[in-house]
Amino acid sequence: MPKEKSASRNSASIGGGVSSSHGVSKEQKTLQAKKYVEKESKRRLIVVLEGCPLEVAKIGDKYKLLNSDDHRSYLSKHGKNPDDYRPDVVHQSLLALFDSPLNKAGLLQVYMHTVDNTLIEVNPHTRVPRTYKRFAGLMVQLLFKHKIKAAETEAVLFKIIKNPVTDHLPSTARKIAAEFNVEQVIRLEEYVPVLCTKQREMVNKKPSTDVTDVSEDGPMVFIIGAFARGDLKLPWFV
């Protein structure tokens, strides 16, 4: 059943965190303000793929993205449960998200949070590799180099960013965590219309031009487990 929270207002100032011996220029302040407003109010769905099992190990003379099919003996030898290593779930989740009409309309943003607390931002224009083998090779490069660029344009497709993920989410966005270990399971296609109604009610009750106020057309965050078994662990989901 989806669990939902509304984040508290961020107390940081729009221009906070940028300083130099000569101060901040007017152009820099304008750019910072523009980015802040876009982050807080741009209409989009933000998906956090939580608990991504992305772990690299040297097997033979090569580094590999560990998975239960190819590395079961290695994982068992090192006291790890092979069933916990299903990066193919992450791959299939990304394919589904980036093939969606929502992403093609420019209304999707995706973050990946791994089991070892690595946070990854995915460029909405990324073409996710169609085969798992290519995806695995890409993840190995990413975890070593911290970013992956497109060969043609030099655009950053995947990059490791600083935790916590809440620093990258709109401060007042509604956050919904989807899980199955509940008494009653609600299908998303049934829940979303109810959620939209709640959003409209909040807007009607609190009209304001402040970009940090809840907006009917503002951003929304869904947290989805990208693993084969287990429960969502969300210490940042407050």
Buried (B, 14 or more C-beta within 10 A) or exposed (E): BBBBBEBEEBEEEBBEEEEEEEEEEEEEBEEBEEEBEEBBBBEBBBBBBBBBBBBBBEEEEEBBBBBBEBBBEBBEEEEBEBEBBBBBBBBBBBBEBBEBEBBEEEBBBBBBBBBEEBBBBBBBEBEBBEEBEEBBBBBBBBBEEEBBBEEEEEEBBBBBBEEEBBEBBBBBBBBBBBBEEEEEEEEEEEBBEEBEEEBEEBBEEEEEEEBBBBBEEBBBBBBBBBBEEBEBEBEBBE
